[in-house]
Amino acid sequence: MGSSERSATDDIVSTIMGRWATAFGKQDTCALASLYSRNAFFFGSNPNLYRGNDGVAAYFDALPRWSSPSVQFSDVRTVHAAADVVNVAGIATFVVEANTEPLQVKITWVIIREGGEWKIVNHHVSSKTPLI
């Protein structure tokens, strides 16, 4: 893969992550849901599987209304897995209230081109703490 392809992939991912972080900080459920595919699978911080834009919206609507939420993405790895598919892995660090411990989770996304736009079709977070 040439450097221009890596750069384009990184641009796709950084744009979506920036939009995601801004919408999360504003607790803007509609903006968050709009980043996802109509066929999305979403595993967040609870054991339920949410599907599609409506499912993603339901997940974010059910979260507490925090006073100062933010997220930062780090250790992001990307690969252009196919012409219209980008695979993403990284760490998401959430701070939901001032003066509270951040919550770090492993996050993976699969991003696809849908209707000419890049959308998250698979979202999964899991604990950084070993389970086994």
Disulfide bonds with the S-S distance in Angstrom:
none
